[in-house]
C-alpha cells in the first residue's frame, strides 16, 4: 500500500514542486526572485528591472531554479537547479560570466567568503567546487571543470552555507544530518576534514543559517521537517536549544486547522546582528519571529506576523544594510502549469530588527503594494503580473501544494523492487567518459 501511495504522489507532480526563492544583495543594491527557470532581478539603486545577458556561451536555465545565492560582498550571484546548470552572474553588469554543467540536478549553491570558489551540491549528495580565480597558491583547476571535494552518502543536500569567517562550510541533508566541514586553503585537493556533525533533527533538515557576530561567537540555526528550529554550537556539534514551532502555530490556529498540515520549517532568515530570526513554516500564513540570545544560548518565541490567508511564504531574505525582510510565495512544476503562470507574490516587512520588538507590542507592519520601494515597477518585475485576479487564480493552486509538498519532496520514499527497476531504466544521468 505504501508503494501505491508514493507512486500516486509522483504522478500528481507534487513531488517535483519547486518553491519560489528570494535573495537580497548584502548591501541592499538589488533583490532577486527565482521561479521555475526565470531569474528576476530588480536594481534598488537605479530603481529599475534588470536586463540580464549571458557572455558565458552556455545555455539559459531551462528548468526549475533550486538555489540562488549572493557572494558575501555582493559582487556575484550564483543560480542553479534542475537543468543541471550552475550560472555565475556579475552583479555590476548582470552578465553571466560562467556556466557550469553538473552531472546531476543541483539542489544547493554557495560562494566562498573570498569570492574565489563556487560550491554546489547535486541530488546524490556530492559537493562540487569550481574556481573563479587563483587561490592562495596560484593554482586553478586545470580543465576548468567541477572538482568533487566531499559528499553526504547518497543523500540530497537541502542547504549549504559558508560560515561568516569563511573557515567552514555547513551542509544539511534530508537524512537529518548537518555536517560542518573545514574549508581548506586549497580546496581543489578536497575537503576531508570534518569539524563536527550537528545531530538532533528527527526528520529532514530543510534550511540552515549562520549568525553574524562581529568579534564574537557565531552559532548555527537549522529548521526541518520535525517542526523545530534548533540552535547549535557548530564548532563542537552541540545542540544548545530547540524551539518547537508546531505548538506555537497550533496555539494561533483555529481548532483542527493544523491537524492534517505538515508544519515543516521552510526557511530561516536572521537580522544582521543575529538577535532576531524570521522563520517561514510550510502551512503558516505569515512569519514567525524568534529571539536568539547569544549569552544564554537560547531561542525564544516572540510573535507571529500574520499575513492574508492566501499567502504562505516559500523563501525569506534580508540585507545587512537595510531593515527589510523580503518574503516571496510562488511555485513551479505544478500539475498543468503553463509558463505564463509562473507568478509570484512579494510581501515586505519593514524595520526587521530586534530593537523594534523590545520597544513595542505591535507587530511590524507589512508594506502595502503602494508602500513598496518603487511600487508597481518593482512588483511587476518580481511578481510577473500586477493583475490581482490573475494572481489569486494561479496562487490558489500553489497554496494547496505548499501545505503538503515539502514532505513529498524530501521524505524518503519506499518503492517495490519492480518500481525501483523501472526508475533505474528511466534515469537520464549524464555518463562520465573515461
C-alpha positions in Angstrom: 0.0 0.0 0.0 2.8 2.4 0.8 4.3 2.0 -2.7 1.0 2.7 -4.3 0.6 6.0 -2.3 4.1 7.2 -3.2 3.6 6.4 -6.9 0.3 8.4 -7.0 2.1 11.3 -5.4 4.7 11.2 -8.2 2.1 11.1 -10.9 0.4 14.2 -9.4 3.5 16.2 -9.9 3.7 17.3 -6.3 7.0 15.6 -5.7 8.6 17.9 -8.3 7.2 21.0 -6.8 9.8 23.8 -6.9 9.2 26.8 -4.5 9.9 30.3 -5.5 13.1 31.8 -4.0 14.2 35.3 -3.0 17.7 36.6 -2.3 18.8 40.1 -1.2 22.1 41.8 -2.1 24.1 42.0 1.1 24.5 45.8 0.7 20.9 46.3 -0.4 21.7 47.1 -4.0 19.2 44.6 -5.5 16.8 41.8 -4.9 16.4 38.6 -6.9 13.5 36.2 -7.2 13.6 32.8 -8.9 10.6 30.9 -10.0 10.8 28.0 -12.5 13.6 28.7 -15.0 13.1 32.5 -14.6 15.6 34.7 -12.6 14.1 38.1 -12.0 16.2 40.9 -10.6 15.3 44.5 -9.6 18.0 47.2 -9.1 17.2 49.0 -5.9 19.8 51.7 -6.6 18.7 52.5 -10.1 15.0 51.8 -9.4 14.5 49.6 -12.5 14.2 46.0 -13.6 17.5 44.3 -14.6 18.1 43.1 -18.1 20.4 40.1 -17.9 22.8 38.9 -20.5 24.9 35.8 -21.0 28.5 36.1 -22.1 29.5 32.6 -20.9 28.4 30.8 -24.1 26.3 28.4 -22.1 22.6 27.6 -22.2 20.0 29.6 -20.3 18.1 28.0 -17.4 15.5 25.7 -18.9 14.1 24.0 -15.7 13.3 25.0 -12.1 16.0 27.0 -10.3 16.5 25.4 -6.9 19.1 27.7 -5.4 20.3 31.3 -5.6 23.0 32.9 -3.5 24.9 36.2 -3.4 28.5 36.3 -2.5 29.4 38.0 0.8 30.5 41.2 -0.9 27.5 41.2 -3.4 29.8 41.1 -6.4 28.5 37.7 -7.6 25.2 35.8 -7.7 25.0 32.1 -8.4 21.9 30.3 -9.6 21.4 26.6 -10.1 18.7 23.9 -10.5 17.1 21.0 -12.2 18.6 21.7 -15.6 22.0 20.7 -14.2 23.4 24.2 -14.8 25.2 26.5 -12.4 25.4 30.1 -13.6 27.6 32.8 -12.2 26.5 36.4 -12.6 28.4 39.6 -12.1 26.0 42.0 -10.3 27.6 45.3 -11.6 26.6 44.4 -15.2 24.3 41.4 -14.6 26.2 39.4 -17.2 26.6 35.6 -16.8 30.4 35.1 -16.8 30.4 31.3 -16.2 28.1 28.4 -16.9 29.0 25.1 -15.3 27.3 21.8 -16.3 26.6 19.3 -13.5 26.3 15.6 -13.9 23.2 15.6 -11.7 20.5 18.0 -10.8 21.7 20.7 -8.4 20.0 21.3 -5.1 22.2 23.9 -3.3 24.8 26.5 -4.2 27.1 28.8 -2.2 30.0 31.2 -2.9 33.1 31.2 -0.6 33.7 34.3 1.5 36.7 35.4 -0.6 34.7 35.0 -3.8 37.3 32.6 -5.3 35.1 29.5 -5.3 31.6 28.4 -6.0 30.4 25.2 -4.4 27.3 23.3 -5.5 25.6 20.1 -4.4 23.9 17.5 -6.6 21.0 15.2 -5.8 23.4 12.4 -5.0 24.8 14.4 -2.1 28.2 15.2 -3.7 29.6 18.7 -3.2 31.5 20.1 -6.1 33.7 23.1 -6.4 34.7 25.4 -9.3 37.4 28.1 -9.2 36.6 31.6 -10.2 40.2 32.9 -9.7 43.6 31.9 -8.4 43.8 30.6 -4.9 46.4 31.4 -2.3 48.9 29.1 -4.0 48.2 30.4 -7.5 46.5 27.2 -8.5 43.4 26.9 -10.7 41.5 23.9 -11.9 43.5 22.8 -15.0 40.5 21.7 -17.0 38.1 24.3 -15.7 35.7 21.6 -14.6 34.0 21.0 -11.3 36.0 19.1 -8.7 34.4 16.8 -6.1 35.5 17.9 -2.6 33.3 15.8 -0.3 29.9 14.3 0.0 27.0 13.1 2.1 26.4 9.4 1.4 23.6 9.3 -1.3 21.5 11.9 0.5 20.0 15.0 -1.1 21.7 18.2 0.2 19.0 20.7 1.1 21.0 23.7 2.2 24.7 24.8 2.1 26.2 27.9 3.7 29.7 29.3 4.4 30.4 30.5 8.0 30.8 34.3 8.4 34.6 33.9 8.7 34.8 31.6 5.7 36.6 28.9 7.7 33.8 26.3 7.5 31.1 25.1 5.1 27.9 23.7 6.6 25.8 21.2 4.6 22.4 19.8 5.6 20.6 16.9 4.1 17.3 15.0 4.1 18.7 12.3 6.3 18.5 14.5 9.4 22.2 15.4 9.3 24.2 18.7 9.4 27.9 18.4 8.6 30.3 21.2 9.3 33.5 20.9 7.2 36.7 22.8 7.4 37.1 24.7 4.2 40.8 24.3 3.3 43.2 26.8 1.8 43.5 24.6 -1.3 40.0 23.0 -1.7 40.9 21.6 -5.2 42.5 18.8 -3.3 39.3 18.1 -1.4 37.8 19.0 2.0 38.1 15.8 4.0 38.4 17.4 7.5 35.1 17.2 9.3 34.8 19.8 12.1 31.5 18.4 13.6 28.2 16.8 12.9 25.1 18.5 14.3 22.7 15.7 15.0 19.3 16.0 16.6 16.7 16.6 14.0 14.3 13.7 13.7 13.2 14.4 10.1 14.9 16.1 7.1 16.8 19.3 7.6 15.4 21.9 5.2 17.4 25.1 6.0 20.4 26.4 7.9 21.7 29.9 8.7 24.7 31.3 10.5 24.5 34.2 12.9 26.8 37.1 12.0 28.6 38.5 15.0 31.5 40.9 14.8 34.2 39.9 17.2 32.1 37.4 19.0 30.9 33.8 18.8 28.9 32.6 15.9 26.1 30.0 16.0 24.2 27.9 13.5 20.4 27.7 13.3 18.6 25.0 11.5 15.0 24.1 10.7 13.4 20.9 9.4 10.5 18.6 8.8 10.2 17.8 12.5 8.7 21.3 13.1 11.7 22.5 15.1 14.2 25.3 14.9 17.5 24.4 16.6 20.4 26.4 17.8 23.9 24.8 17.6 27.4 25.3 18.7 28.6 24.2 15.4 32.3 24.1 16.3 31.7 21.3 18.8 28.5 19.9 17.3 26.5 20.6 20.4 22.7 21.3 20.4 22.1 24.4 22.6 18.4 24.8 22.3 15.3 23.7 20.4 12.1 25.7 19.6 9.1 23.6 18.7 7.2 25.7 16.2 4.3 23.3 15.8 3.0 24.0 19.3 3.2 27.8 18.7 1.4 27.6 15.4 -1.3 25.4 17.0 -2.0 28.0 19.7 -2.7 30.6 17.0 -4.7 28.4 14.6 -8.4 27.6 14.6 -9.2 24.1 16.1 -8.3 21.3 13.7 -6.7 23.8 11.2 -3.2 22.4 11.6 -4.2 18.8 12.4 -3.6 17.5 8.9 -0.9 20.0 8.0 2.8 19.4 7.8 4.4 22.2 9.6 7.9 21.8 8.3 10.2 24.8 8.6 10.8 26.1 5.0 13.3 28.9 5.6 15.2 30.9 8.2 16.5 34.5 7.9 18.5 36.3 10.5 19.0 40.0 11.2 22.5 41.4 10.7 23.2 41.2 14.5 21.8 37.7 14.7 19.5 38.5 17.6 16.2 38.0 15.6 15.3 35.1 13.3 12.4 35.1 10.9 11.0 31.6 10.2 8.8 30.6 7.3 6.7 27.5 8.0 5.1 25.3 5.4 1.4 25.9 6.4 1.7 29.2 8.2 0.2 32.3 6.5 2.8 34.6 8.0 6.3 34.7 9.5 7.3 33.5 13.0 9.8 35.7 14.9 12.3 34.1 17.3 14.7 35.8 19.6 18.3 34.4 19.7 20.1 35.0 23.0 23.8 34.7 22.4 24.7 34.9 26.1 22.3 32.3 27.5 22.4 30.4 24.2 18.6 30.2 24.0 15.8 30.6 21.4 12.6 32.3 22.4 9.3 32.7 20.7 8.4 36.3 20.2 5.4 36.6 17.9 3.9 35.7 14.5 3.4 38.4 11.9 0.3 37.2 10.2 -0.5 37.8 6.5 -3.5 37.2 4.4 -4.9 33.6 4.5 -3.8 33.0 0.9 -0.2 33.9 1.5 2.4 31.3 2.7 6.0 32.5 2.2 8.2 30.0 0.5 11.5 31.9 1.0 12.9 34.8 3.1 15.8 37.2 2.6 17.3 40.4 4.1 20.4 42.5 3.6 22.9 43.9 6.1 22.4 47.5 5.1 18.6 47.7 5.1 16.0 46.7 7.7 13.7 45.0 5.2 12.6 41.4 5.3 11.7 40.2 1.8 9.3 37.3 1.5 8.0 35.5 -1.6 5.3 33.0 -2.4 5.2 31.0 -5.6 6.0 27.7 -7.2 6.7 25.9 -10.5 6.4 22.4 -11.7 2.8 22.3 -10.7 0.4 20.0 -12.5 -0.9 21.6 -15.7 1.0 24.8 -15.0 1.9 26.8 -18.1 5.0 29.0 -18.4 2.7 32.1 -18.5 1.5 31.1 -15.0 4.9 31.5 -13.3 3.7 34.2 -11.0 4.9 35.1 -7.5 3.7 37.3 -4.7 6.1 39.5 -2.9 5.5 40.9 0.6 7.9 43.1 2.6 8.2 43.5 6.3 10.0 46.8 7.3 12.0 47.5 10.4 13.3 44.0 10.6 15.4 44.3 13.8 15.4 43.3 17.4 15.0 46.8 18.8 11.5 47.2 17.5 10.2 44.2 19.4 11.8 45.3 22.6 10.0 48.7 22.4 6.6 47.8 21.1 3.9 45.2 21.4 2.7 45.8 17.9 3.7 43.6 15.1 5.8 45.3 12.4 3.6 46.5 9.6 3.6 44.7 6.3 4.1 47.1 3.5 1.1 47.6 1.2 1.8 47.4 -2.5 1.7 51.2 -2.7 4.3 51.4 0.0 6.8 49.0 -1.6 10.0 50.7 -2.8 9.5 51.7 -6.4 5.9 50.4 -6.2 4.5 48.9 -9.3 7.8 48.8 -11.2 9.3 46.5 -8.6 6.2 44.4 -8.2 5.8 43.9 -11.9 9.5 42.9 -12.3 9.5 40.4 -9.4 5.9 39.1 -9.5 5.4 38.8 -13.2 2.0 40.4 -13.1 0.0 43.2 -11.3 -3.3 41.6 -12.1 -4.6 40.6 -8.7 -7.4 38.4 -10.1 -4.9 36.5 -12.2 -2.6 36.1 -9.3 -5.2 34.8 -7.0 -6.3 32.1 -9.5 -2.7 30.9 -10.0 -1.6 31.2 -6.4 -4.6 29.3 -5.1 -3.2 26.1 -6.5 0.2 26.9 -5.1 -1.3 27.4 -1.7 -2.8 23.9 -1.6 0.6 22.4 -2.7 2.5 24.4 -0.1 0.8 22.6 2.7 2.0 19.1 1.7 4.7 19.4 -0.9 7.9 19.6 1.2 7.3 16.3 2.8 6.5 14.7 -0.5 9.7 16.2 -1.9 12.1 15.4 0.9 10.8 12.4 2.9 12.4 9.2 1.7 10.1 7.1 -0.5 9.8 3.3 -0.4 9.4 1.5 -3.7 8.7 -2.0 -4.7 11.5 -3.9 -6.4 9.7 -3.7 -9.8 9.2 0.1 -9.4 12.9 0.6 -8.5 14.0 -1.2 -11.7 11.6 1.0 -13.7 13.1 4.1 -12.2 16.7 2.9 -12.9 15.8 2.3 -16.6 14.3 5.8 -16.8 17.3 7.7 -15.4 18.9 10.2 -17.7 22.1 11.0 -15.8 25.0 12.0 -17.9 27.5 9.2 -18.2 31.1 10.1 -17.3 33.5 9.4 -20.2 36.8 8.0 -19.0 
